[in-house]
Amino acid sequence: MGNLIIVSNRLPFSVIKKNNRINFQTSAGGLATGLGSVYKAYNALWVGWPGIVLEKLKEKEKEQITEKLKIEHNYPIFLSQKDVDNYYHGFSNKILWPLFHYFSSYTSYSDTFWEAYKRVNKAFCKAVLNVATEDDVIWIHDYHLMLLPRLIREQMPKVSIGFFLHIPFPSFEIFRLLPWRREILEGMLGADLIGFHTYDYALHFLNSVRRLLGYEHTIGQIIADNRVIKVDTFPMGIDCEKFAQAVSTTAVKKEIKKIRKKIGERKVILSVDRLDYTKGIPQRLEAFETFLGKYPRYREKVNLVLVVVPSRIKVEYYMALKKQIDELVGRINGKYGTIGWVPVWYLYRCLSFHPLVALYNVADIALITPLRDGMNLIAKEFVASKTEGKGVLILSEMAGAVKELGEAIVINPNNKAEIVKAMKEALTMLEEEQNERIRIMQNRLQRYNIVKWANDFMDKLIQMKKVQQEVCGERLTATKKEKLINDYIKSSHRLILLDYDGTLVPFAERPERAKPDTHLLQLLASLAQEKKNEIVIISGRDKNTVEKWFGSLGIALIAEHGVWIKEKNGTWEMIEPLQNDWKEEIKPVLETYVDRTPGSFIEEKEYSLVWHYRKADPELTLVRARELKDALLHLTTNLNLGILEGNKVIEVKNVGINKGRAALKWTSKQKWDFILAIGDDWTDEDVFLILPERAYSIKVGIGYSKAKFTVPSYRKVRELLKELKRCEIERCEMDILDVRTT
């Protein structure tokens, strides 16, 4: 493993230019805060935008910023004001942010925003390529850079890439609204490991991938573009020790004393959030207003400390939200406030670390009620800061953190009565129960802290490379290919067994759409003309189609997965006498499932029936395929029939008939000094199994296989066959030259 390169929209340092002077300050974002200590521990390089636009900088200032950030292991990307407006404020925060948080009515689908998003992701890719090598590990973060994994993959195919989404991934019904949904998914699938905070988000992603791109998954593993990609959950933690130890520092104690002096003996309900419509701030203010009206005995005995951190203040929805919050605070304070008591302490600012920890420690209750939140680290920070164990967390069930903080009082943020009830319960909860709940949550957070989160992700990413090697098998490298070609050239009796669909041509969604092209037919014919060669096409297609396509080439043919065989220049024969009268009983069942599954269809071969469902709705086919298989197993119990599941197909055929059995007719015909077998799916495994040890077997694509080698696509198969032919011609020319010279 080389270096770790972290890539995010913002660097952990922000650049501010004031009075023509360049200043640096620590970024306040949740990602920068969470990963700040991690990237130093890994001695990583962090790539991102420093928060200042190009128009404000001179060339010398850019150089100054770059050199200064280099000391902190940061590599800046400079963006124009136009790109910041359209990529960041536009596509990221006017499309992805509201849509992924289920505020679809707030989205603004703009082609201009999309073009900027693509342009900036390409700029990030260029920056990463400037500093990364194939041995490095690249960890990309969040929704601003969802195209970046694939962009890097296209330039650096072997590099390890991880992607982590820090916001929710929405359900398919929401995600499908995005016009560029396929591009976003394909971009993310450029990574080797894709991480989410919760299982729900991972499940939504996998569902969208299946329904939009057609990739199935097995225990979170997707096979796409000849790579294995893992989707998993990693709930982001915090630096618990940092918050716990800070409570005993002089700076925090001083802040606690100041707060206590102002509050006295009153209870404190704390609300800390960035200004955002997803946080549910108006709803909790309304709930607090209702609480004071319903329980007048708590007036002048409790304060709601409302900390709102300014964010995206130029966006209209945020401006409207700020106005709504201001009006609600004013209404509550005007309605219930008295001389000496202001119900809501409203702080519209970003608090530094020590005052924030002091508030966490002083607060009796943390009221955290987001309408939708990827994780919410504030809830965890509050729990970590309660060193005396006293305090109650009220947490929305829509926050990702609720999966780990089940001892909190969990509420529906849209249920005002439930929030009021939760505040009452929290204020009357016995200290013993508070301590027990807090301690359980603290122990859990300490076990899975920010370092553990990062290490788990990195370990899984490294592990994925090993998994990919196992699943991909041994690649047919240039050295291995050279040996194969040399063995081919030296041999006198050669057998070449070739699958068709997915091996010589790309796999077609409908059987009739994979007719061989002229170049392929010429290639097969030229190989067959060599007297040393015996070429056998082994196909699952019906014999009439196979005969029509390849009958004139002078090669041997196997059709319907081994039911029919044809010697070179011979006639079609059945491998054994078979019956097909069973089709009358089975076909009506398949027809019923075609009617119940729009997009599916039946392919009828002479001695088998195939139900294809590649074009049908993936969610529906999960159910229908299982139902059909169960029904067929029941019907075929006494009919000597087998039920085979393939790539979006279920096939009914006679038991014991397969490609391997048919191929035995050729492998046992004579003593071959060179055998080559190539196939792409589970039906070809039967062929690989019957080959002698010295034979060459190649699987097209990835997946567990008995084949010795793998190649990524049918194109590589054609290239190999062309090389065999070319080398044969060159060898013949050399032999002729030797004879003439002699």
C-alpha positions, -999 to +999 in steps of 0.1 A: +000+000+000+012+034-009+000+067+004-036+076+015-051+104-005-083+119+009-105+138-016-134+160-006-151+192-017-134+212+011-100+210+026-097+210+065-083+245+061-102+275+046-084+304+030-097+339+037-085+371+020-090+403+040-073+436+034-052+420+007-038+395+033-042+357+031-053+340+063-059+304+071-084+290+095-097+255+104-128+245+084-160+241+104-176+214+084-186+180+099-163+161+075-133+183+082-139+179+119-144+142+118-115+134+095-091+160+109-073+137+133-075+106+110-057+120+080-028+131+102-026+097+118-023+081+083+001+108+071-023+113+043-025+140+015-059+158+014-071+171-019-099+197-020-111+233-025-097+258+000-129+279+000-117+309-020-126+316-056-100+322-084-112+357-091-100+369-057-065+356-061-034+367-080-010+341-093+016+347-065-012+343-039-021+309-054+015+298-051+016+311-015-015+292-006-003+260-023+031+262-005+014+269+029-011+240+025+016+217+013+031+219+048-002+207+062-003+178+036-031+196+017-033+199-021-057+227-032-080+228-062-089+264-073-124+269-086-140+299-103-170+318-089-190+304-118-181+268-109-188+274-072-222+288-080-232+261-104-214+230-091-215+236-053-245+259-047-262+246-078-260+209-086-247+197-051-270+218-029-300+226-051-304+192-066-285+164-047-289+177-012-327+183-012-334+152-033-313+129-011-330+143+020-365+137+005-372+174-002-379+167-039-400+199-042-369+219-034-349+205-063-340+226-094-331+203-123-307+224-144-285+213-173-262+242-165-257+228-130-251+193-144-225+205-169-207+224-141-208+193-118-192+172-145-166+198-152-155+202-116-154+164-110-131+162-140-110+190-124-107+170-092-098+140-112-069+159-129-057+171-095-057+136-081-038+122-111-012+149-104-004+134-069-015+098-070+002+066-082-013+031-088+000+020-054-019+047-035-053+044-018-078+071-028-106+078-004-133+101-019-160+117+002-195+128-002-221+139-027-201+166-043-178+141-060-200+112-070-187+110-106-150+111-094-145+073-087-152+063-123-132+092-137-101+081-118-108+045-125-107+052-163-072+067-159-059+044-132-075+010-135-056-008-107-057+019-080-077+012-048-106+036-046-130+040-017-161+062-017-181+073+013-215+091+012-221+112+044-257+120+036-287+096+032-291+077+000-328+079-008-352+052-018-355+043-054-388+061-058-370+093-049-337+087-066-353+079-099-365+115-101-329+126-109-325+130-146-288+120-144-294+090-121-275+064-142-245+086-146-244+091-108-246+054-101-220+046-127-197+072-112-200+057-077-194+022-091-159+033-101-149+026-065-139-007-050-157+000-017-188+022-013-196+031+023-228+044+039-237+053+075-266+029+078-279-003+063-310+014+050-289+038+029-268+009+015-300-011+007-315+019-011-283+022-032-282-015-041-319-013-050-313+016-074-283-001-089-303-032-096-333-014-110-315+012-131-283-007-142-294-043-138-266-054-115-276-079-089-257-082-056-247-110-033-242-099+004-235-064-008-210-075-036-218-062-071-200-075-102-198-046-128-173-038-155-154-069-147-148-058-111-162-068-078-175-038-058-184-040-022-212-019-006-211-018+032-221+002+062-197+022+084-214+044+110-191+074+114-178+079+149-162+108+168-131+114+189-148+105+222-117+111+243-113+146+229-147+157+241-145+138+274-111+152+283-120+187+272-145+190+300-118+191+326-097+217+308-094+253+322-109+268+290-141+247+292-145+250+329-143+288+325-171+286+298-192+263+321-189+288+349-201+317+327-231+297+315-241+286+350-238+322+362-264+333+336-287+303+339-287+296+376-307+266+385-328+265+354-328+234+332-312+236+298-325+221+266-298+224+240-304+225+202-273+228+180-276+227+142-265+241+110-291+263+093-308+238+070-344+229+062-335+192+068-328+198+105-364+203+117-356+235+136-390+252+132-407+220+143-387+218+175-394+255+183-431+249+177-429+219+200-412+239+227-439+266+224-465+239+229-446+225+258-446+258+277-483+262+270-492+227+281-469+227+312-469+262+327-451+250+358-419+248+337-420+284+327-390+303+341-375+269+351-362+259+317-343+275+288-340+263+252-305+273+240-309+274+202-275+275+184-280+279+146-248+279+125-251+301+094-250+281+062-257+287+025-272+321+034-275+331-003-298+303-012-335+313-011-348+284+009-322+291+036-330+328+037-367+319+041-358+294+069-337+320+087-367+344+086-390+317+099-367+308+128-363+345+138-400+349+138-407+318+159-380+327+185-395+362+187-430+349+191-421+324+218-400+350+238-427+376+234-455+352+244-439+336+274-408+357+284-407+376+316-384+401+332-353+381+340-363+351+319-360+346+281-374+312+271-352+308+240-316+318+240-309+322+203-273+321+190-269+326+153-232+319+150-206+292+148-193+282+182-157+273+188-148+240+204-145+251+241-178+270+243-196+241+225-182+214+248-193+236+278-228+238+264-229+200+259-218+195+294-242+220+310-272+209+291-297+186+308-313+177+275-301+176+239-330+181+215-320+168+181-349+164+157-337+164+120-364+155+094-337+136+076-300+133+085-271+111+072-256+106+107-257+136+131-224+137+150-238+164+174-258+137+191-227+117+197-207+147+208-233+155+234-232+120+248-194+120+249-193+153+268-215+140+297-186+130+319-208+129+350-234+107+332-262+131+338-283+141+307-309+130+283-307+127+245-339+133+225-332+121+190-352+119+157-357+084+143-348+100+109-311+105+120-286+079+111-271+081+146-303+066+160-291+031+149-264+034+175-280+055+201-311+035+209-310+045+246-321+080+236-357+090+237-365+084+200-392+106+184-408+112+151-397+148+142-431+155+125-450+145+156-452+177+177-471+160+205-445+132+207-417+158+210-436+176+238-440+143+256-403+135+252-393+168+268-416+161+297-402+126+301-366+139+299-371+166+325-386+141+350-363+112+343-344+099+374-307+106+375-300+068+379-318+061+346-301+090+329-267+077+340-275+042+328-286+053+294-256+077+289-230+051+300-243+025+276-242+049+247-207+062+257-193+027+259-207+020+224-193+053+210-159+046+226-157+012+210-166+025+175-149+059+175-136+079+145-103+060+144-121+027+144-145+039+117-116+050+094-095+018+101-125-004+094-131+013+061-094+011+051-092-025+062-122-034+041-109-015+011-076-034+013-095-067+017-116-059-014-084-060-035-078-096-023-114-105-030-111-091-065-081-112-072-098-143-060-130-137-080-111-124-111-089-155-110-055-154-127-055-129-156-042-141-189-012-118-187+012-111-217+036-138-204+009-164-200-006-155-234+029-159-250+032-194-235-003-203-248+006-191-283+039-209-283+022-242-272-004-236-300+023-231-326+043-262-316+013-285-315+000-307-343-034-317-330-055-288-316-089-287-301-106-253-296-139-252-277-157-219-279-189-207-262-208-181-283-230-156-263-208-134-240-176-151-253-174-143-290-201-116-290-215-094-262-244-109-243-277-097-259-308-088-239-329-107-264-317-140-281-324-128-316-300-098-313-266-115-313-261-125-349-224-130-357-207-102-376-187-108-408-153-103-391-161-131-366-173-155-393-141-148-413-119-154-382-136-187-374-134-198-410-097-190-412-090-209-380-110-239-392-091-240-425-059-249-407-056-287-409-042-290-374-073-274-358-106-288-347-130-259-339-162-265-319-188-239-312-207-249-280-239-228-277-271-228-257-290-217-288-313-239-308-297-261-335-315-243-364-300-209-354-266-225-348-267-242-382-279-210-400-250-190-385-221-214-385-231-244-407-211-233-437-178-228-418-167-264-417-166-265-379-182-288-353-213-275-335-230-282-302-265-267-296-290-263-268-263-268-241-254-303-254-287-317-266-276-316-303-241-323-317-227-321-352-194-333-364-173-312-388-192-315-422-215-340-406-252-341-397-270-332-365-274-360-339-289-361-304-265-369-276-291-394-264-328-401-272-349-374-255-386-367-251-402-333-253-438-342-247-433-327-212-434-292-228-472-294-231-475-296-193-447-270-185-453-244-211-487-231-198-470-225-164-443-204-181-470-185-201-488-177-169-456-161-155-451-142-187-486-127-183-478-119-146-444-104-154-444-077-181-412-076-201-405-114-197-408-139-225-404-176-234-378-190-257-388-225-269-360-248-280-366-283-293-358-300-260-360-272-235-380-241-225-364-209-213-381-181-193-362-148-199-368-119-175-339-095-182-362-067-193-387-071-166-390-050-134-362-062-111-382-060-079-411-080-094-388-106-109-372-113-075-406-126-064-417-141-097-385-161-103-387-176-068-423-185-073-418-200-107-388-221-096-408-235-067-437-243-090-414-260-116-396-280-090-429-294-078-441-301-114-409-318-126-403-341-097-411-373-117-403-361-152-364-364-152-362-327-158-338-302-144-344-265-135-314-243-142-310-207-132-288-185-154-282-149-161-318-136-158-332-169-171-348-200-158-344-230-181-363-264-180-344-292-197-336-329-194-314-339-165-278-349-173-275-330-205-248-302-204-220-287-224-194-308-206-209-341-215-212-330-252-176-317-252-164-352-240-172-365-275-143-344-288-119-344-259-119-382-260-118-385-298-080-386-300-048-375-282-047-337-285-015-319-278-032-285-274-067-279-260-082-244-255-117-239-240-133-204-235-167-195-220-183-169-199-210-183-176-221-212-154-230-235-183-193-234-194-181-247-161-192-282-171-167-279-200-138-267-178-144-296-154-139-323-180-107-309-195-073-326-189-048-308-167-026-296-195-055-278-213-059-241-214-093-229-200-104-192-200-133-175-184-146-143-199-155-118-172-152-122-135-167-146-110-156-178-093-146-204-120-128-236-126-110-220-155-073-214-152-073-179-166-096-150-171-100-122-197-122-091-192-144-093-224-153-109-256-130-084-274-100-100-257-111-134-269-112-122-305-078-106-301-064-139-288-079-159-317-065-133-342-031-136-326-032-174-329-041-171-366-014-144-372+013-164-354+003-195-375+008-176-407+041-161-396+053-196-386+044-210-420+062-182-437+093-189-416+091-226-425+089-218-462+118-194-459+139-221-441+131-246-469+141-221-496+173-212-477+183-249-474 
